[in-house]
Amino acid sequence: MTANPNADSPGLVLASGSAYRRGLLERLGLSFEAISPNVDESPGTGEEPAELVTRLAIEKARAVDRPDSVIIGSDQVATLDGQILGKPGSVENAVAALTRCSGRSVEFMTGVCVLDTRAPRAEPALHMDITRVTFRPLHREEIERYVSRDLPLDCAGGFRSEGLGIALFERIDSQDPTGLIGLPLIWLSKTLIQLGFEIL
């Protein structure tokens, strides 16, 4: 973590155990605390992907007990043909997921909640970032080599865009490239500035 240039800013908390999100937030040069929230991430019956990521972002932010602080919650899902692609958890599942994605477009939805506990009655700031990733046609040998080298077992869709996974793509369509990694910094930086954080 780096020093916050504004000592009068409220405490800042990232409600996430993700090293990727932590690394993204560090880019803003703010001092913050990262806390992994205890939240059940299972989708509700009939819950749409956009509803799921928004709900989980809010629940993660609210699961952290830090008064007089600004708390950031975030969640992401990848969808193919409207179906959620989870974190593979195993090499076999990662290979299967990427085989399905070969030559096709996958939509990544990243929901963000910024909760200001200094104003308990205030509505949280919410944002949804959508990124469309088009995979080039992939040979099974390429997929297997990629998975063995990058081990993207904890990543939605079975790849790391910030690592070797970028070589799997034909193109990326997004308003914010950091949204694909899990924390859209363009919107987040503007929101934090509005809440009194000195970023620039």
Biotite code that builds the C-alpha atoms (Angstrom):
import biotite.structure as struc

atoms = struc.array([
    struc.Atom([0.000, 0.000, 0.000], chain_id="A", res_id=1, res_name="MET", atom_name="CA", element="C"),
    struc.Atom([1.138, 3.525, -0.736], chain_id="A", res_id=2, res_name="THR", atom_name="CA", element="C"),
    struc.Atom([0.662, 6.658, 1.318], chain_id="A", res_id=3, res_name="ALA", atom_name="CA", element="C"),
    struc.Atom([-2.494, 8.722, 0.970], chain_id="A", res_id=4, res_name="ASN", atom_name="CA", element="C"),
    struc.Atom([-1.574, 12.284, -0.062], chain_id="A", res_id=5, res_name="PRO", atom_name="CA", element="C"),
    struc.Atom([-4.593, 13.655, 1.815], chain_id="A", res_id=6, res_name="ASN", atom_name="CA", element="C"),
    struc.Atom([-4.389, 12.906, 5.536], chain_id="A", res_id=7, res_name="ALA", atom_name="CA", element="C"),
    struc.Atom([-7.900, 14.318, 6.043], chain_id="A", res_id=8, res_name="ASP", atom_name="CA", element="C"),
    struc.Atom([-9.538, 11.755, 3.765], chain_id="A", res_id=9, res_name="SER", atom_name="CA", element="C"),
    struc.Atom([-11.787, 9.117, 5.345], chain_id="A", res_id=10, res_name="PRO", atom_name="CA", element="C"),
    struc.Atom([-10.540, 5.577, 5.769], chain_id="A", res_id=11, res_name="GLY", atom_name="CA", element="C"),
    struc.Atom([-10.662, 3.535, 2.593], chain_id="A", res_id=12, res_name="LEU", atom_name="CA", element="C"),
    struc.Atom([-11.455, -0.178, 2.611], chain_id="A", res_id=13, res_name="VAL", atom_name="CA", element="C"),
    struc.Atom([-11.432, -2.666, -0.249], chain_id="A", res_id=14, res_name="LEU", atom_name="CA", element="C"),
    struc.Atom([-13.908, -5.442, 0.567], chain_id="A", res_id=15, res_name="ALA", atom_name="CA", element="C"),
    struc.Atom([-12.063, -8.109, -1.374], chain_id="A", res_id=16, res_name="SER", atom_name="CA", element="C"),
    struc.Atom([-9.472, -10.821, -0.964], chain_id="A", res_id=17, res_name="GLY", atom_name="CA", element="C"),
    struc.Atom([-8.490, -10.542, -4.638], chain_id="A", res_id=18, res_name="SER", atom_name="CA", element="C"),
    struc.Atom([-4.858, -9.726, -5.315], chain_id="A", res_id=19, res_name="ALA", atom_name="CA", element="C"),
    struc.Atom([-5.909, -8.411, -8.741], chain_id="A", res_id=20, res_name="TYR", atom_name="CA", element="C"),
    struc.Atom([-8.337, -5.859, -7.307], chain_id="A", res_id=21, res_name="ARG", atom_name="CA", element="C"),
    struc.Atom([-5.833, -4.885, -4.642], chain_id="A", res_id=22, res_name="ARG", atom_name="CA", element="C"),
    struc.Atom([-3.209, -4.261, -7.310], chain_id="A", res_id=23, res_name="GLY", atom_name="CA", element="C"),
    struc.Atom([-5.620, -2.126, -9.326], chain_id="A", res_id=24, res_name="LEU", atom_name="CA", element="C"),
    struc.Atom([-6.605, 0.035, -6.352], chain_id="A", res_id=25, res_name="LEU", atom_name="CA", element="C"),
    struc.Atom([-2.936, 0.565, -5.493], chain_id="A", res_id=26, res_name="GLU", atom_name="CA", element="C"),
    struc.Atom([-2.578, 2.316, -8.857], chain_id="A", res_id=27, res_name="ARG", atom_name="CA", element="C"),
    struc.Atom([-4.573, 5.265, -7.490], chain_id="A", res_id=28, res_name="LEU", atom_name="CA", element="C"),
    struc.Atom([-1.887, 5.933, -4.869], chain_id="A", res_id=29, res_name="GLY", atom_name="CA", element="C"),
    struc.Atom([-4.272, 5.832, -1.906], chain_id="A", res_id=30, res_name="LEU", atom_name="CA", element="C"),
    struc.Atom([-3.711, 4.163, 1.425], chain_id="A", res_id=31, res_name="SER", atom_name="CA", element="C"),
    struc.Atom([-6.341, 1.495, 2.031], chain_id="A", res_id=32, res_name="PHE", atom_name="CA", element="C"),
    struc.Atom([-7.133, -1.639, 3.978], chain_id="A", res_id=33, res_name="GLU", atom_name="CA", element="C"),
    struc.Atom([-8.118, -4.846, 2.183], chain_id="A", res_id=34, res_name="ALA", atom_name="CA", element="C"),
    struc.Atom([-10.558, -7.125, 3.998], chain_id="A", res_id=35, res_name="ILE", atom_name="CA", element="C"),
    struc.Atom([-11.983, -10.335, 2.562], chain_id="A", res_id=36, res_name="SER", atom_name="CA", element="C"),
    struc.Atom([-15.761, -10.302, 3.203], chain_id="A", res_id=37, res_name="PRO", atom_name="CA", element="C"),
    struc.Atom([-17.667, -13.412, 4.203], chain_id="A", res_id=38, res_name="ASN", atom_name="CA", element="C"),
    struc.Atom([-20.386, -13.492, 1.550], chain_id="A", res_id=39, res_name="VAL", atom_name="CA", element="C"),
    struc.Atom([-22.176, -16.406, -0.111], chain_id="A", res_id=40, res_name="ASP", atom_name="CA", element="C"),
    struc.Atom([-21.646, -15.813, -3.831], chain_id="A", res_id=41, res_name="GLU", atom_name="CA", element="C"),
    struc.Atom([-24.222, -18.357, -5.008], chain_id="A", res_id=42, res_name="SER", atom_name="CA", element="C"),
    struc.Atom([-26.743, -16.921, -7.489], chain_id="A", res_id=43, res_name="PRO", atom_name="CA", element="C"),
    struc.Atom([-30.354, -16.743, -6.434], chain_id="A", res_id=44, res_name="GLY", atom_name="CA", element="C"),
    struc.Atom([-33.062, -18.671, -8.248], chain_id="A", res_id=45, res_name="THR", atom_name="CA", element="C"),
    struc.Atom([-33.725, -16.948, -11.560], chain_id="A", res_id=46, res_name="GLY", atom_name="CA", element="C"),
    struc.Atom([-31.221, -14.191, -10.800], chain_id="A", res_id=47, res_name="GLU", atom_name="CA", element="C"),
    struc.Atom([-29.794, -12.555, -13.916], chain_id="A", res_id=48, res_name="GLU", atom_name="CA", element="C"),
    struc.Atom([-26.005, -12.033, -14.157], chain_id="A", res_id=49, res_name="PRO", atom_name="CA", element="C"),
    struc.Atom([-26.287, -8.224, -13.898], chain_id="A", res_id=50, res_name="ALA", atom_name="CA", element="C"),
    struc.Atom([-28.512, -8.549, -10.831], chain_id="A", res_id=51, res_name="GLU", atom_name="CA", element="C"),
    struc.Atom([-26.084, -11.027, -9.272], chain_id="A", res_id=52, res_name="LEU", atom_name="CA", element="C"),
    struc.Atom([-22.954, -8.882, -9.583], chain_id="A", res_id=53, res_name="VAL", atom_name="CA", element="C"),
    struc.Atom([-24.763, -5.784, -8.325], chain_id="A", res_id=54, res_name="THR", atom_name="CA", element="C"),
    struc.Atom([-26.187, -7.623, -5.322], chain_id="A", res_id=55, res_name="ARG", atom_name="CA", element="C"),
    struc.Atom([-22.858, -9.227, -4.442], chain_id="A", res_id=56, res_name="LEU", atom_name="CA", element="C"),
    struc.Atom([-20.957, -5.942, -4.765], chain_id="A", res_id=57, res_name="ALA", atom_name="CA", element="C"),
    struc.Atom([-23.397, -4.363, -2.295], chain_id="A", res_id=58, res_name="ILE", atom_name="CA", element="C"),
    struc.Atom([-23.312, -7.337, 0.078], chain_id="A", res_id=59, res_name="GLU", atom_name="CA", element="C"),
    struc.Atom([-19.508, -7.413, 0.085], chain_id="A", res_id=60, res_name="LYS", atom_name="CA", element="C"),
    struc.Atom([-19.304, -3.712, 0.930], chain_id="A", res_id=61, res_name="ALA", atom_name="CA", element="C"),
    struc.Atom([-21.901, -4.043, 3.693], chain_id="A", res_id=62, res_name="ARG", atom_name="CA", element="C"),
    struc.Atom([-20.224, -7.152, 5.132], chain_id="A", res_id=63, res_name="ALA", atom_name="CA", element="C"),
    struc.Atom([-17.223, -5.073, 6.254], chain_id="A", res_id=64, res_name="VAL", atom_name="CA", element="C"),
    struc.Atom([-17.680, -3.291, 9.590], chain_id="A", res_id=65, res_name="ASP", atom_name="CA", element="C"),
    struc.Atom([-15.657, -0.094, 9.307], chain_id="A", res_id=66, res_name="ARG", atom_name="CA", element="C"),
    struc.Atom([-17.352, 3.090, 10.581], chain_id="A", res_id=67, res_name="PRO", atom_name="CA", element="C"),
    struc.Atom([-16.298, 6.486, 9.200], chain_id="A", res_id=68, res_name="ASP", atom_name="CA", element="C"),
    struc.Atom([-14.896, 4.830, 6.096], chain_id="A", res_id=69, res_name="SER", atom_name="CA", element="C"),
    struc.Atom([-15.533, 4.463, 2.402], chain_id="A", res_id=70, res_name="VAL", atom_name="CA", element="C"),
    struc.Atom([-15.882, 0.791, 1.495], chain_id="A", res_id=71, res_name="ILE", atom_name="CA", element="C"),
    struc.Atom([-15.523, -0.621, -2.011], chain_id="A", res_id=72, res_name="ILE", atom_name="CA", element="C"),
    struc.Atom([-17.254, -3.870, -2.943], chain_id="A", res_id=73, res_name="GLY", atom_name="CA", element="C"),
    struc.Atom([-16.943, -5.496, -6.357], chain_id="A", res_id=74, res_name="SER", atom_name="CA", element="C"),
    struc.Atom([-17.974, -8.666, -8.121], chain_id="A", res_id=75, res_name="ASP", atom_name="CA", element="C"),
    struc.Atom([-17.609, -10.018, -11.643], chain_id="A", res_id=76, res_name="GLN", atom_name="CA", element="C"),
    struc.Atom([-19.196, -12.699, -13.766], chain_id="A", res_id=77, res_name="VAL", atom_name="CA", element="C"),
    struc.Atom([-18.420, -13.928, -17.263], chain_id="A", res_id=78, res_name="ALA", atom_name="CA", element="C"),
    struc.Atom([-21.283, -15.055, -19.469], chain_id="A", res_id=79, res_name="THR", atom_name="CA", element="C"),
    struc.Atom([-21.475, -17.029, -22.696], chain_id="A", res_id=80, res_name="LEU", atom_name="CA", element="C"),
    struc.Atom([-24.868, -17.233, -24.401], chain_id="A", res_id=81, res_name="ASP", atom_name="CA", element="C"),
    struc.Atom([-26.368, -15.760, -21.232], chain_id="A", res_id=82, res_name="GLY", atom_name="CA", element="C"),
    struc.Atom([-24.972, -18.551, -19.040], chain_id="A", res_id=83, res_name="GLN", atom_name="CA", element="C"),
    struc.Atom([-22.545, -17.736, -16.234], chain_id="A", res_id=84, res_name="ILE", atom_name="CA", element="C"),
    struc.Atom([-19.015, -19.100, -16.596], chain_id="A", res_id=85, res_name="LEU", atom_name="CA", element="C"),
    struc.Atom([-17.722, -19.669, -13.088], chain_id="A", res_id=86, res_name="GLY", atom_name="CA", element="C"),
    struc.Atom([-14.184, -19.932, -11.793], chain_id="A", res_id=87, res_name="LYS", atom_name="CA", element="C"),
    struc.Atom([-12.941, -23.279, -13.117], chain_id="A", res_id=88, res_name="PRO", atom_name="CA", element="C"),
    struc.Atom([-11.184, -24.496, -9.961], chain_id="A", res_id=89, res_name="GLY", atom_name="CA", element="C"),
    struc.Atom([-9.348, -27.252, -11.852], chain_id="A", res_id=90, res_name="SER", atom_name="CA", element="C"),
    struc.Atom([-7.178, -27.629, -14.947], chain_id="A", res_id=91, res_name="VAL", atom_name="CA", element="C"),
    struc.Atom([-9.792, -29.823, -16.622], chain_id="A", res_id=92, res_name="GLU", atom_name="CA", element="C"),
    struc.Atom([-12.564, -27.282, -16.083], chain_id="A", res_id=93, res_name="ASN", atom_name="CA", element="C"),
    struc.Atom([-10.363, -24.427, -17.319], chain_id="A", res_id=94, res_name="ALA", atom_name="CA", element="C"),
    struc.Atom([-9.578, -26.306, -20.535], chain_id="A", res_id=95, res_name="VAL", atom_name="CA", element="C"),
    struc.Atom([-13.267, -27.082, -21.037], chain_id="A", res_id=96, res_name="ALA", atom_name="CA", element="C"),
    struc.Atom([-14.287, -23.450, -20.452], chain_id="A", res_id=97, res_name="ALA", atom_name="CA", element="C"),
    struc.Atom([-11.742, -22.077, -22.911], chain_id="A", res_id=98, res_name="LEU", atom_name="CA", element="C"),
    struc.Atom([-12.706, -24.699, -25.480], chain_id="A", res_id=99, res_name="THR", atom_name="CA", element="C"),
    struc.Atom([-16.272, -23.377, -25.300], chain_id="A", res_id=100, res_name="ARG", atom_name="CA", element="C"),
    struc.Atom([-15.004, -19.794, -25.678], chain_id="A", res_id=101, res_name="CYS", atom_name="CA", element="C"),
    struc.Atom([-12.858, -20.505, -28.750], chain_id="A", res_id=102, res_name="SER", atom_name="CA", element="C"),
    struc.Atom([-13.869, -18.231, -31.644], chain_id="A", res_id=103, res_name="GLY", atom_name="CA", element="C"),
    struc.Atom([-16.705, -16.705, -29.637], chain_id="A", res_id=104, res_name="ARG", atom_name="CA", element="C"),
    struc.Atom([-17.494, -13.580, -27.615], chain_id="A", res_id=105, res_name="SER", atom_name="CA", element="C"),
    struc.Atom([-17.777, -13.614, -23.833], chain_id="A", res_id=106, res_name="VAL", atom_name="CA", element="C"),
    struc.Atom([-19.359, -10.794, -21.848], chain_id="A", res_id=107, res_name="GLU", atom_name="CA", element="C"),
    struc.Atom([-17.826, -9.765, -18.533], chain_id="A", res_id=108, res_name="PHE", atom_name="CA", element="C"),
    struc.Atom([-19.996, -7.821, -16.085], chain_id="A", res_id=109, res_name="MET", atom_name="CA", element="C"),
    struc.Atom([-18.259, -6.085, -13.201], chain_id="A", res_id=110, res_name="THR", atom_name="CA", element="C"),
    struc.Atom([-20.439, -4.570, -10.491], chain_id="A", res_id=111, res_name="GLY", atom_name="CA", element="C"),
    struc.Atom([-19.028, -2.008, -8.062], chain_id="A", res_id=112, res_name="VAL", atom_name="CA", element="C"),
    struc.Atom([-20.497, -0.559, -4.871], chain_id="A", res_id=113, res_name="CYS", atom_name="CA", element="C"),
    struc.Atom([-18.959, 2.381, -2.998], chain_id="A", res_id=114, res_name="VAL", atom_name="CA", element="C"),
    struc.Atom([-20.449, 2.678, 0.477], chain_id="A", res_id=115, res_name="LEU", atom_name="CA", element="C"),
    struc.Atom([-19.786, 5.762, 2.619], chain_id="A", res_id=116, res_name="ASP", atom_name="CA", element="C"),
    struc.Atom([-20.348, 4.732, 6.245], chain_id="A", res_id=117, res_name="THR", atom_name="CA", element="C"),
    struc.Atom([-19.928, 8.360, 7.354], chain_id="A", res_id=118, res_name="ARG", atom_name="CA", element="C"),
    struc.Atom([-23.444, 8.871, 5.985], chain_id="A", res_id=119, res_name="ALA", atom_name="CA", element="C"),
    struc.Atom([-25.326, 5.674, 6.934], chain_id="A", res_id=120, res_name="PRO", atom_name="CA", element="C"),
    struc.Atom([-28.589, 6.792, 5.323], chain_id="A", res_id=121, res_name="ARG", atom_name="CA", element="C"),
    struc.Atom([-27.009, 7.727, 2.011], chain_id="A", res_id=122, res_name="ALA", atom_name="CA", element="C"),
    struc.Atom([-27.543, 5.446, -0.946], chain_id="A", res_id=123, res_name="GLU", atom_name="CA", element="C"),
    struc.Atom([-24.386, 3.636, -2.083], chain_id="A", res_id=124, res_name="PRO", atom_name="CA", element="C"),
    struc.Atom([-22.839, 4.610, -5.405], chain_id="A", res_id=125, res_name="ALA", atom_name="CA", element="C"),
    struc.Atom([-23.296, 1.766, -7.894], chain_id="A", res_id=126, res_name="LEU", atom_name="CA", element="C"),
    struc.Atom([-21.725, 1.063, -11.269], chain_id="A", res_id=127, res_name="HIS", atom_name="CA", element="C"),
    struc.Atom([-21.790, -1.693, -13.850], chain_id="A", res_id=128, res_name="MET", atom_name="CA", element="C"),
    struc.Atom([-18.951, -2.137, -16.332], chain_id="A", res_id=129, res_name="ASP", atom_name="CA", element="C"),
    struc.Atom([-19.468, -4.432, -19.319], chain_id="A", res_id=130, res_name="ILE", atom_name="CA", element="C"),
    struc.Atom([-16.582, -5.745, -21.401], chain_id="A", res_id=131, res_name="THR", atom_name="CA", element="C"),
    struc.Atom([-16.931, -7.966, -24.448], chain_id="A", res_id=132, res_name="ARG", atom_name="CA", element="C"),
    struc.Atom([-13.986, -10.261, -25.143], chain_id="A", res_id=133, res_name="VAL", atom_name="CA", element="C"),
    struc.Atom([-13.794, -12.057, -28.489], chain_id="A", res_id=134, res_name="THR", atom_name="CA", element="C"),
    struc.Atom([-11.538, -15.103, -28.485], chain_id="A", res_id=135, res_name="PHE", atom_name="CA", element="C"),
    struc.Atom([-9.644, -16.103, -31.583], chain_id="A", res_id=136, res_name="ARG", atom_name="CA", element="C"),
    struc.Atom([-10.113, -19.705, -32.765], chain_id="A", res_id=137, res_name="PRO", atom_name="CA", element="C"),
    struc.Atom([-7.990, -21.805, -30.418], chain_id="A", res_id=138, res_name="LEU", atom_name="CA", element="C"),
    struc.Atom([-6.439, -25.239, -30.884], chain_id="A", res_id=139, res_name="HIS", atom_name="CA", element="C"),
    struc.Atom([-6.757, -27.609, -27.942], chain_id="A", res_id=140, res_name="ARG", atom_name="CA", element="C"),
    struc.Atom([-2.964, -27.788, -27.647], chain_id="A", res_id=141, res_name="GLU", atom_name="CA", element="C"),
    struc.Atom([-2.827, -23.991, -27.281], chain_id="A", res_id=142, res_name="GLU", atom_name="CA", element="C"),
    struc.Atom([-5.476, -24.070, -24.589], chain_id="A", res_id=143, res_name="ILE", atom_name="CA", element="C"),
    struc.Atom([-3.727, -26.821, -22.642], chain_id="A", res_id=144, res_name="GLU", atom_name="CA", element="C"),
    struc.Atom([-0.363, -25.034, -22.843], chain_id="A", res_id=145, res_name="ARG", atom_name="CA", element="C"),
    struc.Atom([-1.949, -21.785, -21.729], chain_id="A", res_id=146, res_name="TYR", atom_name="CA", element="C"),
    struc.Atom([-3.695, -23.343, -18.731], chain_id="A", res_id=147, res_name="VAL", atom_name="CA", element="C"),
    struc.Atom([-0.542, -25.172, -17.624], chain_id="A", res_id=148, res_name="SER", atom_name="CA", element="C"),
    struc.Atom([1.508, -21.967, -17.795], chain_id="A", res_id=149, res_name="ARG", atom_name="CA", element="C"),
    struc.Atom([-0.922, -19.384, -16.384], chain_id="A", res_id=150, res_name="ASP", atom_name="CA", element="C"),
    struc.Atom([-3.012, -21.629, -14.062], chain_id="A", res_id=151, res_name="LEU", atom_name="CA", element="C"),
    struc.Atom([-6.097, -19.372, -14.230], chain_id="A", res_id=152, res_name="PRO", atom_name="CA", element="C"),
    struc.Atom([-8.117, -21.595, -11.911], chain_id="A", res_id=153, res_name="LEU", atom_name="CA", element="C"),
    struc.Atom([-9.437, -18.738, -9.754], chain_id="A", res_id=154, res_name="ASP", atom_name="CA", element="C"),
    struc.Atom([-10.446, -16.483, -12.666], chain_id="A", res_id=155, res_name="CYS", atom_name="CA", element="C"),
    struc.Atom([-13.911, -16.075, -14.167], chain_id="A", res_id=156, res_name="ALA", atom_name="CA", element="C"),
    struc.Atom([-13.927, -17.724, -17.579], chain_id="A", res_id=157, res_name="GLY", atom_name="CA", element="C"),
    struc.Atom([-10.652, -19.546, -16.999], chain_id="A", res_id=158, res_name="GLY", atom_name="CA", element="C"),
    struc.Atom([-8.077, -16.956, -18.077], chain_id="A", res_id=159, res_name="PHE", atom_name="CA", element="C"),
    struc.Atom([-6.053, -13.979, -16.814], chain_id="A", res_id=160, res_name="ARG", atom_name="CA", element="C"),
    struc.Atom([-6.278, -11.004, -19.155], chain_id="A", res_id=161, res_name="SER", atom_name="CA", element="C"),
    struc.Atom([-3.468, -9.271, -17.253], chain_id="A", res_id=162, res_name="GLU", atom_name="CA", element="C"),
    struc.Atom([-1.203, -12.252, -17.923], chain_id="A", res_id=163, res_name="GLY", atom_name="CA", element="C"),
    struc.Atom([-0.652, -14.618, -20.836], chain_id="A", res_id=164, res_name="LEU", atom_name="CA", element="C"),
    struc.Atom([-4.408, -14.776, -21.412], chain_id="A", res_id=165, res_name="GLY", atom_name="CA", element="C"),
    struc.Atom([-4.185, -11.680, -23.603], chain_id="A", res_id=166, res_name="ILE", atom_name="CA", element="C"),
    struc.Atom([-2.751, -13.951, -26.333], chain_id="A", res_id=167, res_name="ALA", atom_name="CA", element="C"),
    struc.Atom([-6.076, -15.817, -26.492], chain_id="A", res_id=168, res_name="LEU", atom_name="CA", element="C"),
    struc.Atom([-8.036, -12.806, -27.735], chain_id="A", res_id=169, res_name="PHE", atom_name="CA", element="C"),
    struc.Atom([-9.099, -11.481, -31.104], chain_id="A", res_id=170, res_name="GLU", atom_name="CA", element="C"),
    struc.Atom([-10.316, -8.189, -29.615], chain_id="A", res_id=171, res_name="ARG", atom_name="CA", element="C"),
    struc.Atom([-11.603, -6.471, -26.470], chain_id="A", res_id=172, res_name="ILE", atom_name="CA", element="C"),
    struc.Atom([-14.476, -3.970, -26.490], chain_id="A", res_id=173, res_name="ASP", atom_name="CA", element="C"),
    struc.Atom([-14.691, -1.930, -23.298], chain_id="A", res_id=174, res_name="SER", atom_name="CA", element="C"),
    struc.Atom([-15.047, 1.600, -21.963], chain_id="A", res_id=175, res_name="GLN", atom_name="CA", element="C"),
    struc.Atom([-12.577, 0.799, -19.171], chain_id="A", res_id=176, res_name="ASP", atom_name="CA", element="C"),
    struc.Atom([-9.829, -1.822, -19.619], chain_id="A", res_id=177, res_name="PRO", atom_name="CA", element="C"),
    struc.Atom([-9.427, -2.202, -15.849], chain_id="A", res_id=178, res_name="THR", atom_name="CA", element="C"),
    struc.Atom([-13.013, -3.409, -15.600], chain_id="A", res_id=179, res_name="GLY", atom_name="CA", element="C"),
    struc.Atom([-12.021, -6.700, -17.178], chain_id="A", res_id=180, res_name="LEU", atom_name="CA", element="C"),
    struc.Atom([-9.474, -7.279, -14.395], chain_id="A", res_id=181, res_name="ILE", atom_name="CA", element="C"),
    struc.Atom([-12.147, -6.695, -11.762], chain_id="A", res_id=182, res_name="GLY", atom_name="CA", element="C"),
    struc.Atom([-12.232, -3.033, -10.674], chain_id="A", res_id=183, res_name="LEU", atom_name="CA", element="C"),
    struc.Atom([-13.136, -0.277, -13.187], chain_id="A", res_id=184, res_name="PRO", atom_name="CA", element="C"),
    struc.Atom([-10.812, 2.542, -12.152], chain_id="A", res_id=185, res_name="LEU", atom_name="CA", element="C"),
    struc.Atom([-12.172, 5.251, -14.451], chain_id="A", res_id=186, res_name="ILE", atom_name="CA", element="C"),
    struc.Atom([-15.521, 5.339, -12.669], chain_id="A", res_id=187, res_name="TRP", atom_name="CA", element="C"),
    struc.Atom([-14.033, 4.509, -9.276], chain_id="A", res_id=188, res_name="LEU", atom_name="CA", element="C"),
    struc.Atom([-11.464, 7.313, -9.344], chain_id="A", res_id=189, res_name="SER", atom_name="CA", element="C"),
    struc.Atom([-14.142, 9.896, -10.213], chain_id="A", res_id=190, res_name="LYS", atom_name="CA", element="C"),
    struc.Atom([-16.361, 8.599, -7.418], chain_id="A", res_id=191, res_name="THR", atom_name="CA", element="C"),
    struc.Atom([-13.580, 8.682, -4.816], chain_id="A", res_id=192, res_name="LEU", atom_name="CA", element="C"),
    struc.Atom([-12.631, 12.240, -5.803], chain_id="A", res_id=193, res_name="ILE", atom_name="CA", element="C"),
    struc.Atom([-16.265, 13.270, -5.254], chain_id="A", res_id=194, res_name="GLN", atom_name="CA", element="C"),
    struc.Atom([-16.062, 11.722, -1.770], chain_id="A", res_id=195, res_name="LEU", atom_name="CA", element="C"),
    struc.Atom([-13.011, 13.786, -0.833], chain_id="A", res_id=196, res_name="GLY", atom_name="CA", element="C"),
    struc.Atom([-10.045, 11.644, -1.813], chain_id="A", res_id=197, res_name="PHE", atom_name="CA", element="C"),
    struc.Atom([-7.091, 13.422, -3.395], chain_id="A", res_id=198, res_name="GLU", atom_name="CA", element="C"),
    struc.Atom([-5.904, 11.309, -6.308], chain_id="A", res_id=199, res_name="ILE", atom_name="CA", element="C"),
    struc.Atom([-4.358, 13.982, -8.541], chain_id="A", res_id=200, res_name="LEU", atom_name="CA", element="C"),
])
